[in-house]
Amino acid sequence: MYARHQAALAELTQAVLANTGLPTLMRQAATLAAHTLAVAYSAIWELRANHDTLVLRADVGWPEAAVERTIAVATSHIGFSVFGTTSAIVVDWLSETRFHQLPALRDHGVISSLAVVIPGPVHPFGSLSVDVTASRMFSDEEVRFVVCTVSDFC
């Protein structure tokens, strides 16, 4: 699995070095995360200047009208990942008590989720989230891969 993660990160690094535009780079990062981890859904959320909402910038797997385009930071696992000190991991949404499940996740049968911060120069840029329709305990290696997908600190 480690080799697959490294190959995906190398592909993304090449896109960065080629000065790929931000929208394309975000789509590529979301796609690589979804395909490499074999998850149904992936999304990149950008923190708005007001710091209380996130806006969807790139996604994989979500039907056009299925996912909210803007979400509140306050109670979501995605918002927690932006301002928390650790990634937000939900193994089972049915028993989750820390966060409120977004309606799109519930409506599409998402059971497990992982969200990590995308750092920025002054404040966080946002979050990369991956979601799966089966119970899944994301391994430390998988969490590190998602973090490395959106961070220079790997």
SVG drawing of the C-alpha trace seen along z (x, -y; Angstrom):
<svg xmlns="http://www.w3.org/2000/svg" viewBox="-31 -37 39 39">
<polyline fill="none" stroke="black" stroke-width="0.4" points="0.0,0.0 2.8,-2.4 4.1,-2.2 0.7,-3.2 0.6,-6.2 4.0,-7.3 3.2,-7.0 0.1,-9.1 2.0,-11.8 4.7,-11.8 2.0,-12.4 0.6,-15.3 4.0,-16.8 4.6,-16.8 1.4,-18.7 2.5,-21.3 6.0,-21.6 4.3,-22.1 2.5,-25.1 -0.9,-23.5 -3.8,-26.0 -5.4,-25.7 -8.8,-24.4 -7.2,-21.6 -4.8,-20.9 -7.7,-20.6 -9.6,-18.2 -6.4,-16.1 -5.8,-16.0 -9.4,-14.9 -9.3,-12.3 -6.0,-10.9 -7.2,-10.6 -10.4,-8.9 -8.8,-6.5 -5.7,-5.7 -7.8,-5.0 -10.6,-3.3 -13.3,-5.5 -16.6,-6.5 -16.4,-10.2 -13.7,-12.9 -14.0,-16.7 -11.9,-19.8 -13.5,-22.5 -12.2,-26.1 -12.5,-28.2 -14.3,-31.5 -12.8,-34.7 -15.5,-34.9 -14.1,-31.6 -17.5,-30.3 -18.3,-28.6 -16.6,-26.3 -17.3,-26.2 -16.9,-23.1 -14.1,-23.6 -13.5,-20.1 -15.2,-16.7 -15.2,-13.1 -18.2,-10.8 -20.8,-13.3 -23.7,-13.9 -24.0,-17.5 -27.0,-18.3 -26.3,-15.9 -23.8,-17.7 -24.2,-21.1 -22.0,-23.7 -21.5,-25.6 -21.4,-24.2 -21.1,-25.7 -17.8,-25.1 -19.2,-24.9 -20.5,-21.3 -19.1,-19.4 -16.1,-17.0 -14.8,-19.0 -14.8,-22.2 -13.2,-20.5 -10.3,-19.3 -9.7,-22.9 -9.4,-24.3 -8.7,-21.2 -5.2,-19.9 -5.8,-16.5 -7.6,-15.0 -11.3,-14.2 -11.9,-10.5 -15.4,-9.1 -15.5,-5.3 -19.3,-5.0 -21.7,-7.9 -24.5,-6.0 -22.6,-6.1 -20.8,-9.5 -21.4,-12.0 -18.8,-14.7 -20.0,-16.0 -23.3,-16.4 -23.4,-14.3 -23.9,-16.4 -27.2,-15.5 -25.5,-14.5 -23.3,-12.0 -26.4,-10.5 -28.4,-10.4 -25.6,-8.6 -25.1,-6.0 -21.7,-7.2 -20.6,-5.3 -17.0,-6.4 -15.2,-9.7 -11.8,-11.3 -11.1,-15.0 -7.7,-16.8 -6.7,-20.4 -5.2,-22.0 -2.7,-24.5 -2.4,-28.0 0.2,-30.7 -1.7,-32.7 -4.7,-30.6 -6.0,-27.2 -7.0,-27.1 -9.6,-24.4 -10.0,-20.7 -9.7,-17.5 -12.3,-14.9 -12.8,-11.3 -15.9,-9.3 -16.8,-5.6 -20.1,-3.7 -18.7,-0.9 -17.3,-0.9 -13.6,-1.7 -11.0,-2.5 -8.5,-4.6 -5.0,-3.4 -2.2,-5.7 -0.6,-5.3 -3.9,-6.3 -4.3,-9.3 -0.7,-10.3 -1.3,-9.9 -4.3,-12.2 -2.3,-14.8 0.6,-14.5 -1.8,-15.0 -2.5,-18.6 0.6,-19.5 4.3,-20.3 5.1,-18.7 5.7,-15.2"/>
</svg>
